[in-house]
Amino acid sequence: GAVVSEGLGLPAKAALAAGIAIAAAAGVVFALAGDDPDAPVRERPAPAVAAPVVPAPEVSAPPAPKARPSAAKTPAARESVRPSPSTPPPTPTPSPSRPRPAPAAPQPSPSRAKPSPAPTPTPTPSAARPAPARGFPLARIPQSALGDHSGPEVQTWRSGWVWQRGGLEIGGRWYGQGITVNSRSSVEIALNRQCTAFSARAGVDGLSRFTDGSVRFSVYADGQRLWQSGALGYEDPAAAVEVPLTGRGTLRLVVERAGGGALPTLASWADAVISCR
């Protein structure tokens, strides 16, 4: 029997053990009942088939992880071989140092503040400039006994005959304006302004073509003679007249005979202008 049981597997052994247990139980029941004839015959229950006990499969533990081979120890670096004291260490050659450029001077940042306006220079009071001189041509100044005293005026009650002309000729030259008078004449002019000068061209007028006489011209201011010409005849060129009148109040133009003549002679002050302020 031992041989047979060894050959059976675990399930067969379990089933056989269950059968033996059932038979033993039936024998115990039969012995207790005896041979009592009056005892009711009981129906035997069908033997319960016990389910074979299936042993739980053995769970094998997972194999322990194999120990990893430890990393090979890195041998410590050996010390560098020191040069023998007999050999001197090489002397490093210093590299030529480049001169560093001087740092640029910092430029001041432009200020956002508005620059204050430059003060307006106070004008230095200068001497008042004199007004420019104004010319008063004798051909256009008024002739009046009293006048309005606004400028130079011919005073008729102290003057002889005066012909104011727009154009005349002296010594073969033509002039734009002037006055013509007799060979013996005087013309009195009130200046009525701060006048500075009198200028003219004086000579025998071209209308006296057949005259044989000569004349002399003179300029007076406030009764003082300031200029006088020589004797001038028909063919002589006009004499230039330039007389200062600063500080004067009156001007007088005088013509006189310088030589005899049978025919009348006309004298002219051409381009005659009084300059006043």
Secondary structure, 3 states (H helix, E strand, C coil): CHHHHHHCCHHHHHHHHHHHHHHHHHHHHHHHHCCCCCCCCCCCCCCCCCCCCCCCCCCCCCCCCCCCCCCCCCCCCCCCCCCCCCCCCCCCCCCCCCCCCCCCCCCCCCCCCCCCCCCCCCCCCCCCCCCCCEEEECCCCCEECCCCCCCCEEEHHHCCCCEEECCEEECCEEECCEEEEECCEEEEEECCCCEEEEEEEEEEECCCCCCCCEEEEEEEECCEEEEECCCECCCCCCEEEEEECCCCCEEEEEEEEEECCCCCCEEEEEEEEEEEC
